[in-house]
Amino acid sequence: MKKIILSVFAVSAMMACKNSSENSENKSEVKTEEKNEQASQDGDWQYLFDGQDADGWRAYNGEDGEGLPEGWIIEDGTLKSLGKGGDIGGDIVYEEEEFGEFELYLEWKISPEGNSGVFYHVIEDEKYDAPYFTAPEYQIIDQLGFPQELESWQSIGGDYGMYDPEYNEDDLKEIGEWNSSRIRFTNEKVTYWLNGEKTLEFEPWSEDWQKRKEEGKWKDFPDYGKAKSGLIGLQDHGSFTWFRNIKIKEL
């Protein structure tokens, strides 16, 4: 009788292990299906950073394949600047492809009093000390806690030095919380979003655009904004900034 009971227990244990194994396999299959479904939903999106490695990212005006400079690390699935950069130096670019008309999406958070940005149509050359010599910038900043008073053209979600953003201060995220930003660039119209809300739109290279360039921040930067394609860049302007879910699709 004792042997029979032990046999029953043994069979039960084997069945439990089998069911557990099958459940694990089923869960694995479900996760795979979810990933495939997500990839399908993403459509033509291309990830520039997947949270695991920084392939394709390097210093501005650096050598292809050299990897991240010392002021950037991967931390907990994010691409993080360590605040070693400044007005000149510290910025990184995605070297593997240039983009002209595109839609870019990313998520970010910033440290108190922080300042950063996202560049596009970046051109590299020894005669340019930083991406902003040629590239437009989507402004990222601690809007409410920055130590100096900000001009409208320096504000969060704006086209830095060119177009002022529209936003509601009550809707701004607390410092340390994640934000989402989106840039949609076509040769006919450019739009920026912050946390799902549109902050501005403008027509690139229009008479209005040219006037703003010639009379404002970029009047002494003859090559600013001229390029119709270029690299994507991230700014280290002396503060900790975290980026994740960086993806882009061509339009």
BELGI-V485029 format. One record per residue. N is the residue number from 1. RES is the residue in one small letter. OMEGA is omega in radians with two decimals (* if undefined). NEAR is the number of other C-alpha atoms within 12 Angstrom. Layout:
# BELGI-V485029
n->(N N)
res->(RES RES)
omega->(OMEGA OMEGA)
near->(NEAR NEAR)
This chain:
# BELGI-V485029
n->(1 2 3 4 5 6 7 8 9 10 11 12 13 14 15 16 17 18 19 20 21 22 23 24 25 26 27 28 29 30 31 32 33 34 35 36 37 38 39 40 41 42 43 44 45 46 47 48 49 50 51 52 53 54 55 56 57 58 59 60 61 62 63 64 65 66 67 68 69 70 71 72 73 74 75 76 77 78 79 80 81 82 83 84 85 86 87 88 89 90 91 92 93 94 95 96 97 98 99 100 101 102 103 104 105 106 107 108 109 110 111 112 113 114 115 116 117 118 119 120 121 122 123 124 125 126 127 128 129 130 131 132 133 134 135 136 137 138 139 140 141 142 143 144 145 146 147 148 149 150 151 152 153 154 155 156 157 158 159 160 161 162 163 164 165 166 167 168 169 170 171 172 173 174 175 176 177 178 179 180 181 182 183 184 185 186 187 188 189 190 191 192 193 194 195 196 197 198 199 200 201 202 203 204 205 206 207 208 209 210 211 212 213 214 215 216 217 218 219 220 221 222 223 224 225 226 227 228 229 230 231 232 233 234 235 236 237 238 239 240 241 242 243 244 245 246 247 248 249 250 251)
res->(m k k i i l s v f a v s a m m a c k n s s e n s e n k s e v k t e e k n e q a s q d g d w q y l f d g q d a d g w r a y n g e d g e g l p e g w i i e d g t l k s l g k g g d i g g d i v y e e e e f g e f e l y l e w k i s p e g n s g v f y h v i e d e k y d a p y f t a p e y q i i d q l g f p q e l e s w q s i g g d y g m y d p e y n e d d l k e i g e w n s s r i r f t n e k v t y w l n g e k t l e f e p w s e d w q k r k e e g k w k d f p d y g k a k s g l i g l q d h g s f t w f r n i k i k e l)
omega->(-3.14 -3.14 -3.14 -3.14 3.12 3.12 3.11 3.11 -3.14 3.11 3.13 3.13 3.12 3.12 3.14 3.11 3.14 3.14 3.12 3.13 3.14 3.12 3.12 3.12 3.13 3.12 3.12 3.12 3.13 3.12 3.11 3.11 3.13 3.12 3.13 3.13 3.11 3.12 3.11 3.13 3.14 3.10 -3.06 3.13 3.08 -3.13 3.08 3.05 -3.04 3.12 -3.08 3.11 -3.07 3.12 3.09 -3.13 3.11 3.13 3.02 -3.09 3.10 -3.14 3.11 3.08 -3.08 3.10 -3.08 3.01 -3.03 -3.13 -3.13 3.09 2.93 -3.09 3.09 3.09 3.13 2.99 -2.95 2.98 -3.05 3.07 3.14 -3.12 3.13 3.13 3.06 3.08 3.07 -3.07 3.13 3.12 3.01 -2.89 -2.87 -3.09 3.01 -3.13 3.10 3.03 -2.98 2.91 -3.10 3.09 3.05 3.06 -3.05 2.92 -3.00 3.13 3.12 -3.13 -3.05 -3.11 3.13 3.14 3.10 3.13 2.98 -3.02 3.14 3.07 3.12 3.09 -3.14 -3.14 3.09 -3.09 -3.07 -3.14 -3.03 3.05 -3.11 -2.89 2.96 -3.08 2.94 -3.00 3.01 -3.06 2.98 -2.97 -3.05 -3.06 -3.12 -3.00 3.07 3.09 -3.08 2.96 -3.14 -3.09 3.07 -2.93 -3.08 3.13 3.14 2.99 -2.88 3.08 -3.07 -3.05 -3.13 3.10 2.98 -3.13 3.09 -3.10 -3.14 -3.10 3.14 3.13 3.04 3.09 -3.07 3.06 -3.12 3.03 3.00 3.11 3.13 3.06 3.05 -3.08 2.91 -3.12 3.13 -3.08 3.08 3.08 3.07 3.05 3.02 -3.14 3.06 -3.13 3.13 -3.13 3.13 2.94 3.12 3.11 -3.09 3.07 3.08 3.09 3.12 3.12 -3.12 3.14 3.13 3.12 -3.05 -3.06 -3.01 -3.05 -2.97 -3.09 3.14 3.11 -2.98 -3.09 3.13 3.00 -3.09 -3.05 3.10 3.00 -3.14 -3.07 2.99 -3.11 3.06 -3.03 2.89 -3.11 3.03 3.13 3.04 3.05 -3.12 3.11 3.06 3.10 3.14 -3.11 -3.04 2.98 3.13 -3.13 *)
near->(7 8 9 10 11 12 13 14 14 14 14 14 14 14 15 14 14 14 15 14 14 14 15 14 14 14 15 14 14 14 14 14 14 14 14 14 13 14 15 13 11 17 15 17 23 24 29 34 30 22 24 17 22 33 22 28 35 32 37 39 30 25 20 21 18 20 25 31 30 21 29 34 29 27 19 14 20 28 39 39 39 29 29 24 29 22 21 21 27 35 44 46 45 42 32 22 25 26 30 26 27 31 30 38 35 39 33 39 35 40 30 23 27 35 41 47 45 44 38 45 37 41 36 34 16 12 13 21 24 36 41 44 32 34 39 46 38 47 44 48 43 36 36 24 22 23 13 15 14 22 18 20 27 29 38 46 44 39 40 37 33 38 36 26 32 24 24 18 17 9 15 28 24 20 25 20 19 23 32 31 36 36 44 33 33 26 20 16 20 32 33 40 33 35 26 20 22 25 29 31 28 29 21 30 24 17 12 16 27 24 17 26 29 21 16 19 24 26 20 14 24 19 26 36 35 27 25 26 26 28 39 47 43 50 51 45 33 29 32 37 44 40 42 32 28 34 29 33 26 23 17)
